[in-house]
Amino acid sequence: MDNGYALFDILYQDGARTSNRKVPTVDIDQYDRENSVRAFIEAQDRKIAEMSGNPRGPIKSITPSDV
């Protein structure tokens, strides 16, 4: 069982940027990598927005972090 993480940098359509967002490798579909990462990050953003009251805008791009 793989319990590692992959890190991604997220650019939002409003120009906001977040770096090193952790996505569990078990949640990344090897055949549809971008959409599975996007779905995980969007779900994470919704949870954060519910707690903080500050929703994120739509994602413009997702790139692997250079760490």
N, CA, C and O atoms as CSV, one atom per row, in Angstrom:
chain,resi,resn,atom,element,x,y,z
A,1,MET,N,N,0.849,-1.191,0.000
A,1,MET,CA,C,0.000,0.000,0.000
A,1,MET,C,C,0.890,1.247,0.000
A,1,MET,O,O,1.791,1.376,0.829
A,2,ASP,N,N,0.629,2.152,-0.928
A,2,ASP,CA,C,1.403,3.378,-1.058
A,2,ASP,C,C,0.734,4.468,-0.233
A,2,ASP,O,O,-0.435,4.786,-0.454
A,3,ASN,N,N,1.466,5.039,0.714
A,3,ASN,CA,C,0.896,6.117,1.518
A,3,ASN,C,C,1.688,7.404,1.351
A,3,ASN,O,O,1.760,8.218,2.272
A,4,GLY,N,N,2.284,7.590,0.172
A,4,GLY,CA,C,3.060,8.787,-0.109
A,4,GLY,C,C,2.200,9.910,-0.645
A,4,GLY,O,O,0.989,9.777,-0.822
A,5,TYR,N,N,2.871,11.018,-0.895
A,5,TYR,CA,C,2.198,12.205,-1.413
A,5,TYR,C,C,2.952,12.737,-2.618
A,5,TYR,O,O,4.160,12.540,-2.756
A,6,ALA,N,N,2.215,13.414,-3.487
A,6,ALA,CA,C,2.801,14.177,-4.573
A,6,ALA,C,C,2.474,15.641,-4.286
A,6,ALA,O,O,1.418,15.951,-3.735
A,7,LEU,N,N,3.378,16.532,-4.659
A,7,LEU,CA,C,3.196,17.959,-4.402
A,7,LEU,C,C,2.926,18.703,-5.712
A,7,LEU,O,O,3.552,18.438,-6.737
A,8,PHE,N,N,1.975,19.641,-5.649
A,8,PHE,CA,C,1.583,20.393,-6.842
A,8,PHE,C,C,1.479,21.874,-6.525
A,8,PHE,O,O,1.125,22.261,-5.411
A,9,ASP,N,N,1.793,22.702,-7.519
A,9,ASP,CA,C,1.587,24.138,-7.447
A,9,ASP,C,C,0.300,24.445,-8.208
A,9,ASP,O,O,0.079,23.955,-9.315
A,10,ILE,N,N,-0.535,25.263,-7.591
A,10,ILE,CA,C,-1.844,25.570,-8.161
A,10,ILE,C,C,-1.911,27.047,-8.500
A,10,ILE,O,O,-1.592,27.897,-7.669
A,11,LEU,N,N,-2.327,27.348,-9.721
A,11,LEU,CA,C,-2.570,28.724,-10.149
A,11,LEU,C,C,-4.068,28.856,-10.384
A,11,LEU,O,O,-4.665,28.080,-11.131
A,12,TYR,N,N,-4.669,29.859,-9.729
A,12,TYR,CA,C,-6.101,30.097,-9.863
A,12,TYR,C,C,-6.344,31.162,-10.927
A,12,TYR,O,O,-5.453,31.954,-11.236
A,13,GLN,N,N,-7.548,31.180,-11.482
A,13,GLN,CA,C,-7.871,32.111,-12.559
A,13,GLN,C,C,-7.756,33.565,-12.137
A,13,GLN,O,O,-7.540,34.435,-12.980
A,14,ASP,N,N,-7.899,33.847,-10.835
A,14,ASP,CA,C,-7.788,35.233,-10.361
A,14,ASP,C,C,-6.335,35.654,-10.119
A,14,ASP,O,O,-6.078,36.769,-9.666
A,15,GLY,N,N,-5.382,34.758,-10.424
A,15,GLY,CA,C,-3.966,35.073,-10.262
A,15,GLY,C,C,-3.373,34.586,-8.947
A,15,GLY,O,O,-2.155,34.621,-8.772
A,16,ALA,N,N,-4.222,34.127,-8.012
A,16,ALA,CA,C,-3.716,33.583,-6.745
A,16,ALA,C,C,-2.949,32.298,-7.035
A,16,ALA,O,O,-3.235,31.588,-7.999
A,17,ARG,N,N,-1.977,32.017,-6.185
A,17,ARG,CA,C,-1.124,30.841,-6.388
A,17,ARG,C,C,-0.893,30.173,-5.036
A,17,ARG,O,O,-0.672,30.852,-4.033
A,18,THR,N,N,-0.944,28.843,-5.012
A,18,THR,CA,C,-0.543,28.091,-3.826
A,18,THR,C,C,0.500,27.070,-4.260
A,18,THR,O,O,0.440,26.535,-5.367
A,19,SER,N,N,1.444,26.811,-3.385
A,19,SER,CA,C,2.548,25.915,-3.716
A,19,SER,C,C,2.562,24.711,-2.794
A,19,SER,O,O,2.088,24.762,-1.659
A,20,ASN,N,N,3.118,23.632,-3.312
A,20,ASN,CA,C,3.348,22.410,-2.540
A,20,ASN,C,C,2.077,21.842,-1.916
A,20,ASN,O,O,2.080,21.420,-0.759
A,21,ARG,N,N,1.003,21.834,-2.680
A,21,ARG,CA,C,-0.235,21.222,-2.196
A,21,ARG,C,C,-0.072,19.715,-2.234
A,21,ARG,O,O,0.283,19.148,-3.268
A,22,LYS,N,N,-0.330,19.068,-1.113
A,22,LYS,CA,C,-0.154,17.617,-0.989
A,22,LYS,C,C,-1.377,16.869,-1.503
A,22,LYS,O,O,-2.510,17.169,-1.128
A,23,VAL,N,N,-1.125,15.886,-2.370
A,23,VAL,CA,C,-2.177,15.002,-2.849
A,23,VAL,C,C,-1.686,13.572,-2.608
A,23,VAL,O,O,-0.626,13.189,-3.104
A,24,PRO,N,N,-2.454,12.777,-1.844
A,24,PRO,CA,C,-2.032,11.386,-1.623
A,24,PRO,C,C,-1.915,10.647,-2.953
A,24,PRO,O,O,-2.801,10.741,-3.803
A,25,THR,N,N,-0.832,9.922,-3.126
A,25,THR,CA,C,-0.624,9.227,-4.402
A,25,THR,C,C,-1.719,8.194,-4.666
A,25,THR,O,O,-2.000,7.887,-5.825
A,26,VAL,N,N,-2.334,7.657,-3.629
A,26,VAL,CA,C,-3.418,6.683,-3.842
A,26,VAL,C,C,-4.643,7.343,-4.466
A,26,VAL,O,O,-5.480,6.648,-5.042
A,27,ASP,N,N,-4.771,8.676,-4.366
A,27,ASP,CA,C,-5.899,9.395,-4.942
A,27,ASP,C,C,-5.631,9.881,-6.365
A,27,ASP,O,O,-6.497,10.503,-6.981
A,28,ILE,N,N,-4.439,9.602,-6.888
A,28,ILE,CA,C,-4.098,10.041,-8.246
A,28,ILE,C,C,-4.307,8.880,-9.209
A,28,ILE,O,O,-3.653,7.842,-9.111
A,29,ASP,N,N,-5.225,9.079,-10.132
A,29,ASP,CA,C,-5.517,8.076,-11.162
A,29,ASP,C,C,-4.415,8.156,-12.217
A,29,ASP,O,O,-4.234,9.194,-12.853
A,30,GLN,N,N,-3.689,7.068,-12.397
A,30,GLN,CA,C,-2.573,7.088,-13.348
A,30,GLN,C,C,-3.025,7.304,-14.792
A,30,GLN,O,O,-2.221,7.710,-15.631
A,31,TYR,N,N,-4.291,7.039,-15.093
A,31,TYR,CA,C,-4.801,7.206,-16.453
A,31,TYR,C,C,-5.435,8.572,-16.676
A,31,TYR,O,O,-5.609,8.997,-17.818
A,32,ASP,N,N,-5.782,9.260,-15.593
A,32,ASP,CA,C,-6.400,10.580,-15.687
A,32,ASP,C,C,-5.832,11.464,-14.586
A,32,ASP,O,O,-6.560,11.990,-13.743
A,33,ARG,N,N,-4.524,11.610,-14.617
A,33,ARG,CA,C,-3.780,12.288,-13.548
A,33,ARG,C,C,-4.288,13.702,-13.281
A,33,ARG,O,O,-4.598,14.036,-12.138
A,34,GLU,N,N,-4.377,14.534,-14.313
A,34,GLU,CA,C,-4.743,15.935,-14.096
A,34,GLU,C,C,-6.134,16.074,-13.485
A,34,GLU,O,O,-6.316,16.844,-12.541
A,35,ASN,N,N,-7.111,15.347,-14.004
A,35,ASN,CA,C,-8.470,15.466,-13.473
A,35,ASN,C,C,-8.591,14.917,-12.057
A,35,ASN,O,O,-9.351,15.460,-11.255
A,36,SER,N,N,-7.863,13.860,-11.733
A,36,SER,CA,C,-7.950,13.321,-10.375
A,36,SER,C,C,-7.276,14.265,-9.383
A,36,SER,O,O,-7.768,14.437,-8.267
A,37,VAL,N,N,-6.160,14.877,-9.769
A,37,VAL,CA,C,-5.498,15.856,-8.898
A,37,VAL,C,C,-6.405,17.075,-8.735
A,37,VAL,O,O,-6.575,17.581,-7.626
A,38,ARG,N,N,-6.981,17.541,-9.834
A,38,ARG,CA,C,-7.881,18.704,-9.790
A,38,ARG,C,C,-9.066,18.425,-8.857
A,38,ARG,O,O,-9.422,19.278,-8.044
A,39,ALA,N,N,-9.671,17.252,-8.965
A,39,ALA,CA,C,-10.819,16.907,-8.122
A,39,ALA,C,C,-10.424,16.897,-6.648
A,39,ALA,O,O,-11.179,17.380,-5.804
A,40,PHE,N,N,-9.247,16.351,-6.327
A,40,PHE,CA,C,-8.798,16.323,-4.933
A,40,PHE,C,C,-8.573,17.733,-4.402
A,40,PHE,O,O,-9.021,18.061,-3.303
A,41,ILE,N,N,-7.883,18.569,-5.171
A,41,ILE,CA,C,-7.583,19.945,-4.742
A,41,ILE,C,C,-8.877,20.747,-4.599
A,41,ILE,O,O,-9.034,21.494,-3.633
A,42,GLU,N,N,-9.805,20.600,-5.549
A,42,GLU,CA,C,-11.072,21.328,-5.463
A,42,GLU,C,C,-11.863,20.919,-4.222
A,42,GLU,O,O,-12.466,21.771,-3.570
A,43,ALA,N,N,-11.869,19.626,-3.887
A,43,ALA,CA,C,-12.555,19.156,-2.681
A,43,ALA,C,C,-11.885,19.737,-1.439
A,43,ALA,O,O,-12.564,20.144,-0.496
A,44,GLN,N,N,-10.561,19.776,-1.441
A,44,GLN,CA,C,-9.805,20.354,-0.324
A,44,GLN,C,C,-10.128,21.852,-0.203
A,44,GLN,O,O,-10.325,22.358,0.901
A,45,ASP,N,N,-10.181,22.546,-1.328
A,45,ASP,CA,C,-10.505,23.978,-1.325
A,45,ASP,C,C,-11.913,24.220,-0.780
A,45,ASP,O,O,-12.128,25.185,-0.047
A,46,ARG,N,N,-12.878,23.356,-1.128
A,46,ARG,CA,C,-14.250,23.511,-0.616
A,46,ARG,C,C,-14.284,23.375,0.903
A,46,ARG,O,O,-14.970,24.140,1.581
A,47,LYS,N,N,-13.540,22.395,1.442
A,47,LYS,CA,C,-13.494,22.210,2.899
A,47,LYS,C,C,-12.887,23.436,3.581
A,47,LYS,O,O,-13.388,23.900,4.605
A,48,ILE,N,N,-11.804,23.952,3.001
A,48,ILE,CA,C,-11.154,25.142,3.558
A,48,ILE,C,C,-12.118,26.330,3.509
A,48,ILE,O,O,-12.203,27.102,4.464
A,49,ALA,N,N,-12.843,26.476,2.400
A,49,ALA,CA,C,-13.789,27.585,2.249
A,49,ALA,C,C,-14.922,27.482,3.260
A,49,ALA,O,O,-15.361,28.496,3.802
A,50,GLU,N,N,-15.399,26.274,3.520
A,50,GLU,CA,C,-16.460,26.093,4.510
A,50,GLU,C,C,-16.007,26.550,5.890
A,50,GLU,O,O,-16.773,27.173,6.624
A,51,MET,N,N,-14.767,26.241,6.241
A,51,MET,CA,C,-14.260,26.602,7.565
A,51,MET,C,C,-13.886,28.080,7.668
A,51,MET,O,O,-14.084,28.701,8.713
A,52,SER,N,N,-13.351,28.640,6.592
A,52,SER,CA,C,-12.852,30.018,6.651
A,52,SER,C,C,-13.859,31.048,6.159
A,52,SER,O,O,-13.784,32.220,6.527
A,53,GLY,N,N,-14.804,30.611,5.324
A,53,GLY,CA,C,-15.743,31.551,4.715
A,53,GLY,C,C,-15.166,32.275,3.514
A,53,GLY,O,O,-15.794,33.190,2.981
A,54,ASN,N,N,-13.965,31.874,3.076
A,54,ASN,CA,C,-13.313,32.503,1.921
A,54,ASN,C,C,-13.147,31.483,0.800
A,54,ASN,O,O,-12.184,30.717,0.800
A,55,PRO,N,N,-14.082,31.467,-0.162
A,55,PRO,CA,C,-13.972,30.497,-1.255
A,55,PRO,C,C,-12.834,30.840,-2.217
A,55,PRO,O,O,-12.485,32.006,-2.401
A,56,ARG,N,N,-12.273,29.811,-2.818
A,56,ARG,CA,C,-11.249,29.971,-3.862
A,56,ARG,C,C,-11.938,30.078,-5.203
A,56,ARG,O,O,-13.050,29.586,-5.389
A,57,GLY,N,N,-11.263,30.729,-6.135
A,57,GLY,CA,C,-11.773,30.793,-7.493
A,57,GLY,C,C,-11.445,29.515,-8.242
A,57,GLY,O,O,-10.830,28.604,-7.687
A,58,PRO,N,N,-11.853,29.447,-9.496
A,58,PRO,CA,C,-11.560,28.269,-10.321
A,58,PRO,C,C,-10.058,28.103,-10.548
A,58,PRO,O,O,-9.309,29.079,-10.583
A,59,ILE,N,N,-9.639,26.861,-10.699
A,59,ILE,CA,C,-8.237,26.535,-10.959
A,59,ILE,C,C,-7.927,26.788,-12.430
A,59,ILE,O,O,-8.668,26.362,-13.315
A,60,LYS,N,N,-6.827,27.483,-12.675
A,60,LYS,CA,C,-6.368,27.730,-14.046
A,60,LYS,C,C,-5.386,26.647,-14.482
A,60,LYS,O,O,-5.494,26.118,-15.589
A,61,SER,N,N,-4.420,26.312,-13.605
A,61,SER,CA,C,-3.437,25.287,-13.971
A,61,SER,C,C,-2.889,24.586,-12.743
A,61,SER,O,O,-2.885,25.127,-11.637
A,62,ILE,N,N,-2.427,23.362,-12.970
A,62,ILE,CA,C,-1.824,22.537,-11.942
A,62,ILE,C,C,-0.505,22.027,-12.506
A,62,ILE,O,O,-0.463,21.446,-13.590
A,63,THR,N,N,0.581,22.253,-11.752
A,63,THR,CA,C,1.889,21.756,-12.179
A,63,THR,C,C,2.571,21.057,-11.002
A,63,THR,O,O,2.383,21.456,-9.853
A,64,PRO,N,N,3.354,20.027,-11.280
A,64,PRO,CA,C,4.109,19.389,-10.192
A,64,PRO,C,C,5.083,20.387,-9.561
A,64,PRO,O,O,5.704,21.188,-10.260
A,65,SER,N,N,5.207,20.327,-8.242
A,65,SER,CA,C,6.125,21.218,-7.539
A,65,SER,C,C,7.558,20.798,-7.790
A,65,SER,O,O,7.852,19.611,-7.933
A,66,ASP,N,N,8.441,21.768,-7.842
A,66,ASP,CA,C,9.879,21.514,-8.018
A,66,ASP,C,C,10.563,21.560,-6.658
A,66,ASP,O,O,11.217,22.546,-6.317
A,67,VAL,N,N,10.411,20.497,-5.891
A,67,VAL,CA,C,11.067,20.463,-4.564
A,67,VAL,C,C,12.150,19.432,-4.517
A,67,VAL,O,O,12.802,19.268,-3.485
